[in-house]
Amino acid sequence: MTGIESVAVVVGLAASAEDLWRRQVSNWIPLVAVTAGFVFHPMERGWSGLGSAAGGALGGFLIFLVFYLLGGMGGGDVKLMAGFGSLLGGGRLIEAAWLAAVFGMIAALLTLGWHRLRQGGFEGWRKVAIPYAPAITAGAWLVLLAHRRGA
């Protein structure tokens, strides 16, 4: 397992656990990811690695910033995607974001279904917080796994 993969596992587990437990992602978690991306990529590829980490972080932030501004996502999720973007690099970010969206949709449907079973209806469904860190993590991990296997 590479350094980037190791950090991605730790960051993903920490973010997912905290989001499921407390419905938030602490700032230190994406900070670890961004820092690791800015350390490992330049070590492997020099200046182009630095550009890839920066592009991934900026891209991840901007992609999810739109959803945050619309009120559909928390700030921790935006920062987490920036962190994973730094780890993945700009070239793999779009794949991870699409996969995160698919997993997020599944999580939303499951959460709303669970809420409906417990409440007997959809009253107050807009107040249901959907933990998105597991979806972001799953998307990033699958992209790392696919590229590790040469897919």
Secondary structure as GFF3:
##gff-version 3
##sequence-region A 1 151
A	DSSP	alpha_helix	3	22	.	.	.	ID=ss1
A	DSSP	alpha_helix	28	45	.	.	.	ID=ss2
A	DSSP	alpha_helix	47	69	.	.	.	ID=ss3
A	DSSP	alpha_helix	75	88	.	.	.	ID=ss4
A	DSSP	alpha_helix	90	119	.	.	.	ID=ss5
A	DSSP	three_ten_helix	125	127	.	.	.	ID=ss6
A	DSSP	alpha_helix	133	148	.	.	.	ID=ss7
###
